[in-house]
Structures are given as structure tokens and as C-alpha cells.
Amino acid sequence: MFLHGCVPFLKTEVVELDPTMLNLAKDYFGFIQTEHLKVHIADGIHFVQECATSSAAEKLSVCENENVSKVMSLSSNGSCTSSHAASRGKRSIDILVIDVDSSESSSGMICPAPDFVEESFLLTVKGALSVQGLFVINLVSRSSAIKDMVVSRMKMVFSHLFCLQVEEDVNTVLFGLCSDSCIKEDCIPQAAVQLEKLLKFKHPEISQSIRDLAKKIRCLK
């Protein structure tokens, strides 16, 4: 609800395993599903796998019929770019955020569950994302070895990798980019200012927090 409130123009889909959480949100927090905010009661890993399969099939279809798609775009609205975007995989994801607590304390990770950082799942995530897609994962662990292992796996899968170390806690937020082109580290604060102009906040102090955090993002690859 917070994310949707800040960026209401985005189409946000949430995957929740426990239907009780959805009922609580509706009964006590006024949650309402809309065209731009939907909830799926499903297993997160299976959901991403289905998105990746659907995205691959749609991208193959677009590739095989590329000339037809372009002609239709020029015929309908004269914009090749708009039609090309519309003809991409219907389930391709532009931004995928993973923030899942782990019930397996023996793994050494508080967040996420180990399955969400397996190389096979990370490859599935990349397949589900759009060409310019962004993968964000909240990693919580007191083990430097585990953090290094997750970073190493993400470096193998994604073209570029950034991190944000939250000093007040043990959280490390990792950002994996699919595109070969990449923003330079020293340009991130300015990009944060541009992003801030698009967001809607009920509390102005959040804007300053975004600017402060953006300065702490570091490039790992």
C-alpha cells in the first residue's frame, strides 16, 4: 500500500503466500485491489517461474512476427516504440522486489529464504524481467560469508550489481540490472532527485531520506 501510494501510476502486483494477510489488510488497513494494485495468493517462486515461462513465450512470438508488429504500430498510431512496448511479453516484469522472511534459522539468513538466492531462481528472475528490468532483494544476515556468497551468485547472473548497506541494521539491499548499459555510481544522487519529483509522499521527511540513502549506493559490478 505504501509503494502504491508513492507511485500510483505503476501497476503493482503483490504475491502473498498466506491469505490471512490479505484479509487482515482488507479488514484493518482499508486495502482495496484496483487495476494498478493487485494481490496474488501464491507461492512466490512458482509465480516468478510462471512469469518467466510466459515472458519467454511472448518474446519468441514477438521476435518471429517482428515485421508484422511494426507495421501494425505504424498503421494504428504511427508510433513504432509504443507498439513495440505493448507487444512485449505480457507477464514481463520491470521491477521485481523480494522481501521475504526466512523460517529456516539454520541457514544463517534472516531474509530471504535460501531458495530465493539459489542460482537457478536468480536465472528465473532474469528470464521474467524485461530487457531494462531491475531486481531488488533485501538480504539480512550477520554472516559475511553468506553475504559474499549471495553477491557472487548475483554477479554471475546480472549484468550490473549495486548495493545499499543500511548502517542502522544488518540489512543489505542488492540491485541487479539486466541491461548491459548502466548508470554511473556518481550519477545516482541526481537520479534520486529526479525520482523524488515523481513520487508522492504524505511525510516530506521521506524525501530527504531518499537523497541520503542514494548517496550510499555502491557499484559491485
Steps between C-alpha positions, in 0.01 A plus 500: 500500500787737578671434168174545310435822687840638396483389136129457416571510126686166517322167469597322821438130559566342839550128562399379846506138613259535793142613416458611862737790433278623218191476718670697778602770254142528377335490844736726696699712255240581236680311223313494168616331181491716190619485140838632617529301823434127509579214737566139401467229766776270381846362560746773402750273327232323296348835404832633367558173314163539326581860412835393352335229290230738377754774426724267300208379290378853430848626412546211255165581339594867465838407349341269243243763401712813542418645157126455553517669840679803360262540210201482730649770719550738212155420371321551831667797666816581307721412796730205459637535854162492673384195310829325555460550874141384485598184314760389755439203726172557680645372827844663471586681821679835507582499872497192724544546875565206734453565873419165660582386852671164538357239734824301478721654767763235436570652157662805658266732309218690665380621161435365241438126512798310347302392191472864392877535457569170325666555162216315325243742644712805418517381139121460504468857630714628215279313253187658650637855485473733203811602306551805723377311808615553858518237775503619861555266794522572871779289649519469878781292648772551756729265309751665267550166325130473416488858373804437281341182366177678401693788341714253305194320364331823399815620324493182290138557394455876461685741274541758776466486878461779756461485877370715784625420848253619763729614781237491774431130439645188340298552181675508166285592201630361170400634158555279195468651152438300183606765250860527382472879518525632852476820700829621648532496875563875526177566307276314747439798737377710207283212381351482852407868476323434170320201652395708798313737268283209380415367844217605727574514874271577792807567713755742343787365711499182288638702209814585695540135600497399132768755416716386793466130416571556130843636593581168669427275202816335369578317178618139544516410131 
